């Protein structure tokens, strides 16, 4: 798996940059279901970050249903779309309805989401 380099100057933490890259590539099919991801230690070396950074990204990806960890066998891209995808779409629709009702614009709504995403 080729990972794009992390941007040390980004305000986005390295674990989130990695999480986002893997999630985006899995959703696009660039990382097909069943693809084995590098070990935590191996990917940390490749990226020049601490093992804990990669471990956190993998934990969050697993919590989101993007990857599955099978003990010593490794971490793999999940075989199906995340179970919460329709649920996430409904949550987004509900959120948009609320912010519109409150008179907020798209920029304000996005800022609120970003603030909650990275508290």
Secondary structure, 3 states (H helix, E strand, C coil): CCCCCCCCCCCCCHHHHHHHHHHHHHHHCCCCCCCEECCHHHHHHHHCCCHHHHHHHHHHHHHCCCEEECHHHCEEECCCCCCCHHHHHHHHHHHHHHHHHCCCCHHHHHHHHHHHHCC
